[in-house]
Amino acid sequence: VIWQIPTVNAQPGDTVTMAVTVNDTNGVNLPIGGAQFVITNDEGVTYTGAAAGDAYSASKFEANDATRQYAFSAPVGGAAAADGATVVTLTFTVPEDCAAGEYPVTFSDKAFNYVSSADDVDMTAQVLMLDGAIVVTVPTTTTEAPATTTEAPATTTDPEISELPGVVSGVAPAGDENADCFELTLN
């Protein structure tokens, strides 16, 4: 039996809900009497709380938000969980200034994690606890620069002068305040 923390996608400003689910595709139907475990996350996303899931018909669920320790007990005799049932639901917020990246959410304290049968036999080795993550992507925006055009200065040519052989006329170079036009004669 597998307990799987999912990997989910988010963007800055999102609230993320992650259901830790039971994967029992082989129909093992492992009866669980109770469990305790720790799930933590990397800095960058903010843990905001946890809620009991529907797996194992938990009659009692405890969440210590400060230590991130969770525990539940099943009814007398234990209970098996259906494939896809939820062990616990975790909630996180992604800060508005969160950098893009992968933020692991993990079953972190292997020494504390414990799963028992209804008669308190250690079943921890029969439950594979798999980690997940919150993958944050920051939307990209593109800004197009406004188009600019530059017009060349208007030029005029005196038809009488330009038709003379060896005479070239035009507008004075920019910044020349002493002439409005110029004339060049070629001999």
C-alpha positions as CSV (number, residue, x, y, z in Angstrom):
1,V,0.0,0.0,0.0
2,I,1.3,3.5,-0.9
3,W,0.5,6.8,0.7
4,Q,1.2,9.4,-2.0
5,I,1.7,13.2,-1.6
6,P,0.9,14.6,-5.0
7,T,2.9,17.0,-7.1
8,V,0.8,20.0,-8.1
9,N,1.3,23.1,-10.1
10,A,0.7,26.6,-8.8
11,Q,1.4,30.3,-9.4
12,P,2.3,33.1,-7.0
13,G,-0.9,34.1,-5.0
14,D,-2.5,30.6,-5.3
15,T,-4.0,28.5,-2.5
16,V,-3.0,24.9,-3.0
17,T,-4.9,21.9,-1.6
18,M,-3.0,18.6,-1.6
19,A,-4.8,15.3,-0.8
20,V,-2.4,12.6,0.4
21,T,-4.0,9.5,-1.1
22,V,-3.9,5.7,-0.7
23,N,-2.7,3.8,-3.7
24,D,-3.9,0.2,-3.4
25,T,-4.3,-0.8,-7.1
26,N,-3.5,-4.4,-6.1
27,G,-6.4,-4.7,-3.7
28,V,-4.2,-5.5,-0.6
29,N,-6.9,-3.9,1.7
30,L,-4.4,-3.5,4.5
31,P,-6.3,-2.9,7.7
32,I,-4.9,0.0,9.7
33,G,-5.6,0.7,13.3
34,G,-3.9,4.0,13.5
35,A,-0.9,6.0,12.4
36,Q,1.3,9.0,13.2
37,F,3.5,10.8,10.7
38,V,5.2,14.1,9.9
39,I,4.8,16.0,6.6
40,T,6.9,19.2,6.0
41,N,7.6,21.4,3.1
42,D,10.6,23.5,1.8
43,E,10.5,27.3,2.5
44,G,9.0,29.3,-0.2
45,V,5.5,28.1,0.1
46,T,3.5,28.5,3.4
47,Y,1.7,25.7,5.2
48,T,-1.7,26.8,6.4
49,G,-3.4,23.7,7.7
50,A,-4.6,20.1,7.5
51,A,-7.9,18.2,7.6
52,A,-8.8,14.6,8.1
53,G,-9.3,12.4,5.1
54,D,-11.8,9.7,4.5
55,A,-9.4,6.8,4.5
56,Y,-9.5,4.2,7.3
57,S,-12.8,5.6,8.7
58,A,-10.7,7.6,11.2
59,S,-12.7,8.1,14.4
60,K,-10.1,10.6,15.7
61,F,-7.7,12.8,13.8
62,E,-5.1,15.2,15.3
63,A,-3.0,17.8,13.6
64,N,-0.3,19.7,15.3
65,D,0.3,22.6,12.9
66,A,3.3,23.8,14.8
67,T,5.3,20.5,14.6
68,R,3.5,19.3,11.4
69,Q,2.7,16.0,13.2
70,Y,-0.5,14.1,12.3
71,A,-2.2,11.1,13.9
72,F,-5.4,9.2,13.4
73,S,-7.0,6.2,14.9
74,A,-9.4,3.9,13.1
75,P,-12.5,2.2,14.7
76,V,-12.0,-1.0,16.8
77,G,-10.7,-3.7,14.5
78,G,-9.0,-1.4,12.1
79,A,-10.1,-0.5,8.6
80,A,-8.8,-0.9,5.1
81,A,-8.8,2.1,2.8
82,A,-10.1,2.0,-0.8
83,D,-7.7,2.9,-3.6
84,G,-7.7,6.7,-4.0
85,A,-9.0,7.4,-0.5
86,T,-7.6,10.5,1.2
87,V,-5.4,10.0,4.3
88,V,-5.1,13.8,5.0
89,T,-5.6,17.0,3.1
90,L,-2.9,19.7,3.4
91,T,-3.4,23.3,2.5
92,F,-0.6,25.8,1.4
93,T,-0.4,29.3,0.1
94,V,2.0,30.5,-2.5
95,P,3.2,34.0,-1.6
96,E,2.8,36.7,-4.3
97,D,6.6,37.1,-4.5
98,C,7.4,33.3,-4.6
99,A,10.2,32.4,-7.0
100,A,9.6,29.8,-9.7
101,G,10.8,26.4,-8.7
102,E,9.9,23.1,-7.1
103,Y,9.1,23.1,-3.4
104,P,9.2,19.5,-2.0
105,V,6.4,18.3,0.4
106,T,7.8,15.3,2.2
107,F,7.1,12.6,4.8
108,S,10.1,13.9,6.8
109,D,10.6,12.3,10.2
110,K,11.1,8.6,9.4
111,A,11.8,7.8,13.0
112,F,8.4,9.4,14.1
113,N,6.3,7.9,11.3
114,Y,4.4,4.8,12.5
115,V,1.5,2.8,11.2
116,S,-0.1,0.1,13.3
117,S,-2.6,-2.7,12.9
118,A,-5.8,-2.8,15.1
119,D,-3.8,-4.8,17.7
120,D,-0.8,-2.4,17.7
121,V,1.5,-4.5,15.4
122,D,4.0,-2.2,13.6
123,M,2.9,-2.1,10.0
124,T,5.0,0.9,9.0
125,A,7.2,-1.2,6.6
126,Q,4.0,-2.2,4.7
127,V,3.1,1.4,3.8
128,L,5.3,3.1,1.4
129,M,5.2,6.9,1.9
130,L,6.0,8.8,-1.2
131,D,6.8,12.5,-1.3
132,G,5.4,15.2,-3.6
133,A,6.0,18.8,-4.4
134,I,4.5,22.2,-5.3
135,V,5.8,23.3,-8.7
136,V,5.6,27.1,-8.9
137,T,5.6,28.8,-12.3
138,V,5.7,32.5,-12.6
139,P,3.8,33.8,-15.6
140,T,5.8,35.8,-18.1
141,T,4.7,39.0,-19.6
142,T,6.1,40.7,-22.7
143,T,5.8,44.4,-23.4
144,E,6.2,45.6,-27.0
145,A,8.0,48.8,-27.4
146,P,6.1,51.4,-29.4
147,A,7.2,51.9,-33.0
148,T,9.1,55.1,-33.8
149,T,9.7,56.7,-37.2
150,T,12.1,59.4,-38.2
151,E,11.3,61.6,-41.2
152,A,14.2,62.9,-43.3
153,P,14.2,66.7,-43.8
154,A,12.5,68.0,-46.9
155,T,14.8,69.2,-49.7
156,T,14.0,71.4,-52.5
157,T,15.9,72.0,-55.7
158,D,15.8,75.1,-57.7
159,P,15.1,73.8,-61.2
160,E,17.0,76.7,-62.8
161,I,20.1,76.0,-60.9
162,S,20.0,72.2,-60.9
163,E,19.7,72.1,-64.7
164,L,23.0,74.0,-65.2
165,P,25.9,71.8,-66.0
166,G,28.4,71.4,-63.1
167,V,26.1,73.0,-60.5
168,V,24.8,71.0,-57.5
169,S,22.5,72.5,-54.9
170,G,20.8,71.3,-51.7
171,V,20.0,71.9,-48.1
172,A,22.7,73.0,-45.6
173,P,23.9,70.3,-43.2
174,A,22.0,70.0,-39.9
175,G,23.3,72.5,-37.2
176,D,24.6,75.0,-39.8
177,E,22.7,78.1,-38.7
178,N,24.4,80.4,-41.2
179,A,22.9,79.0,-44.4
180,D,19.5,77.8,-45.6
181,C,20.9,76.3,-48.7
182,F,24.2,75.9,-50.4
183,E,25.4,75.9,-54.0
184,L,28.5,74.1,-55.3
185,T,29.9,74.8,-58.7
186,L,32.1,72.3,-60.5
187,N,34.6,73.6,-63.1
